[in-house]
């Protein structure tokens, strides 16, 4: 019997976004720092993002998202990077080499738990096929995941290498599609539909004028808070009451054009967990909460080959880090909230349905708390 395919959707960064669904467009401003022009990770110069969204039949609800720190050959021009593990119930491929050497040599790909190996193979092939890489015999592909198995037929392992390559090909700067797209297609956050979310912050000139951008794949639980308002409690929607599992994962990618070394990037990555906590996330036992932090500063790039033994890269002093810490916390918090507000109700595998956040009720709560104005 032939398998019947209803529809397959491939969505790139040029996807038409409903501006009214993002929290800032609804009147809620998180923090004190200003966002960049797109309020997205792509506000960091050179950063590109691409999605491939796979929705097929009544059971396949998944996808993949690619984040590129720059548009060149990343293997030949590596970037400083660090990884921080908030809770390690996950499969972040390539993490040990990043921790050991302090750099990133491939794009970052996000997908579902059982498609990590497929994405690794795709990233290896993508890197080997780039000009100048003909003699390479080792590639450290970095792939993160969350488990979308409630809405998606995850055991079917429907993501292919071509899907990952398409996400890479779709990568571009500018506005980013959020919610039920790419690696966030089948995810769940605080018992509501989660997804991809992004935000950015630009430091004042007196603090360096640097940009910090964050992209999240939200798939975790806790007791939802929005701008300090106990939304989950007021909705009586949290794990102990409705028995939805707080387990899941959250992948957080932080990019900045500030010149940072791997040590201070790890310090920056730790602050993303504070942003997660401000939304009510608890990093539960079964949650894989990972942060990948990268400096895109051109003067910090690390050439694959060099004629000198000495590597001279500028790096901000420790005392210059505090504004970047604040920017990371604010952008992570807002990215997670954007993932919730842009996601929509979805029905998937075995008829499971996850409702989108009840925005009207939430907006009324925020108005009563004077967080937004009429």
Secondary structure by P-SEA (a helix, b strand, c coil): cbbbbcbbbbbcccccccccccccccccccccccccccccccccccbbbbbbbbbcccccccbbbbbbccccccccbbbbbbbbbccccccccaaaaaaacccccccbbbbcccaaaaaaaaaaaaaaaccccccccccbbbbbbbbcccccccccccccaaaaaaaaaaccccccccccccccccccccccccccccccccccccccbbbbbbbbbcccccbbbcccccccccccccccccccccbbbbbbbbbbcccccaaaaaaaaaaaaaaaaaaccccccccbbbbbbbbccccccccccccccbbbbbbbcccccaaaaaaaaaaaaaaaaaaaaaccccccccbbbbbccaaaaaaaaaaaaccccc
